[in-house]
């Protein structure tokens, strides 16, 4: 439980919405292949339906040469060094809620003791 949350129903609703989004995302992923296949058959891979325009979007992924990969690693190392030594300037710090299910053998912090455990 969140000690500083006045209304626990907010947390309940938040978790319900997270679960619903996950369910809806899974449903979208099952529908997408059929919709995408139909769009490929349309002239210019474009259609209108229900007040929306649908088009085929594409994303390309590349594999780079060892030279470029080495330069990327070097850049990553240099960035980390600048973060640590203060040369890099923090532009934005974003906070967000991370929700993960508890492991089965991990009691929730607000669970009551079973009575057979030492106090």
QUIPEPE-V790308 format. One record per residue. N is the residue number from 1. RES is the residue in one small letter. PSI is psi in whole degrees, -180 to 180 (none if undefined). OMEGA is omega in degrees with one decimal (999 if undefined). D_LAST is the distance of its C-alpha to the last C-alpha in Angstrom with 2 decimals. Layout:
N/RES/PSI/OMEGA/D_LAST ; N/RES/PSI/OMEGA/D_LAST
This chain:
1/x/148/175.5/20.82 ; 2/x/116/-175.7/23.15 ; 3/x/-28/-174.6/22.14 ; 4/x/19/175.5/25.80 ; 5/x/114/-175.8/27.44 ; 6/x/-36/-175.1/28.68 ; 7/x/101/-178.1/29.60 ; 8/x/-19/178.4/27.24 ; 9/x/-24/175.5/30.25 ; 10/x/-44/179.1/31.83 ; 11/x/-41/177.6/29.24 ; 12/x/-47/-179.4/29.56 ; 13/x/-40/178.4/33.34 ; 14/x/-48/-179.3/33.25 ; 15/x/-36/175.8/31.40 ; 16/x/-44/179.7/33.79 ; 17/x/-40/177.3/36.74 ; 18/x/-43/179.5/35.57 ; 19/x/-40/179.3/35.35 ; 20/x/-42/177.4/38.76 ; 21/x/-43/179.1/40.34 ; 22/x/-43/179.3/39.18 ; 23/x/-45/180.0/40.66 ; 24/x/-39/178.1/43.86 ; 25/x/-41/178.0/44.25 ; 26/x/-40/178.7/44.09 ; 27/x/-42/176.8/46.70 ; 28/x/-42/-179.2/48.92 ; 29/x/-30/178.0/48.84 ; 30/x/-29/180.0/50.10 ; 31/x/-30/-171.9/52.90 ; 32/x/-44/-177.7/54.06 ; 33/x/-41/179.9/56.06 ; 34/x/-42/179.6/58.34 ; 35/x/-44/-179.7/58.91 ; 36/x/-43/178.8/59.60 ; 37/x/-41/178.8/62.02 ; 38/x/-39/178.7/63.89 ; 39/x/-37/179.1/64.09 ; 40/x/-26/-179.3/65.67 ; 41/x/-15/-179.0/68.46 ; 42/x/150/174.2/69.20 ; 43/x/130/-179.0/71.96 ; 44/x/20/179.8/70.47 ; 45/x/50/-175.6/67.03 ; 46/x/142/176.2/66.68 ; 47/x/160/174.7/66.20 ; 48/x/139/179.9/65.51 ; 49/x/132/173.9/63.47 ; 50/x/33/-179.9/61.91 ; 51/x/10/179.5/62.66 ; 52/x/150/170.5/61.24 ; 53/x/130/178.5/63.01 ; 54/x/135/176.1/61.61 ; 55/x/163/175.8/62.63 ; 56/x/123/173.3/61.69 ; 57/x/147/178.9/59.70 ; 58/x/153/176.0/59.54 ; 59/x/132/179.3/57.58 ; 60/x/143/177.3/58.84 ; 61/x/132/-177.1/56.78 ; 62/x/150/169.6/58.48 ; 63/x/128/-174.3/57.89 ; 64/x/162/-179.2/59.22 ; 65/x/163/178.0/61.01 ; 66/x/-36/-179.8/59.33 ; 67/x/-48/-179.7/60.98 ; 68/x/-40/178.3/59.40 ; 69/x/-40/178.6/55.98 ; 70/x/-41/178.2/56.27 ; 71/x/-39/176.6/57.27 ; 72/x/-42/179.3/54.31 ; 73/x/-41/178.3/51.94 ; 74/x/-44/178.4/53.72 ; 75/x/-42/178.4/53.44 ; 76/x/-43/179.1/49.71 ; 77/x/-44/179.4/49.29 ; 78/x/-39/177.8/51.46 ; 79/x/-45/179.7/49.53 ; 80/x/-42/179.9/46.21 ; 81/x/-44/179.7/47.85 ; 82/x/-35/176.3/49.16 ; 83/x/-42/-176.7/45.76 ; 84/x/-37/-176.2/44.27 ; 85/x/0/175.6/47.16 ; 86/x/1/178.0/47.50 ; 87/x/-41/178.2/50.92 ; 88/x/145/180.0/49.72 ; 89/x/127/176.8/49.20 ; 90/x/119/-177.8/46.23 ; 91/x/-38/-177.4/47.94 ; 92/x/144/175.0/45.07 ; 93/x/117/-175.9/41.28 ; 94/x/131/175.9/39.93 ; 95/x/148/179.3/36.38 ; 96/x/163/-179.4/35.28 ; 97/x/132/175.0/32.33 ; 98/x/126/-178.3/31.28 ; 99/x/121/177.0/29.75 ; 100/x/141/176.1/28.41 ; 101/x/146/176.0/26.59 ; 102/x/149/173.7/23.10 ; 103/x/147/-176.2/23.17 ; 104/x/-34/-177.6/22.21 ; 105/x/7/-179.3/19.27 ; 106/x/113/178.3/17.89 ; 107/x/146/175.9/15.58 ; 108/x/146/-177.4/16.93 ; 109/x/-29/-178.7/15.16 ; 110/x/8/176.9/15.26 ; 111/x/142/177.2/14.02 ; 112/x/144/175.2/11.54 ; 113/x/149/-175.8/8.64 ; 114/x/-15/179.2/10.48 ; 115/x/-26/179.8/8.52 ; 116/x/10/177.5/9.00 ; 117/x/146/177.7/6.35 ; 118/x/144/-178.1/3.80 ; 119/x/none/999/0.00
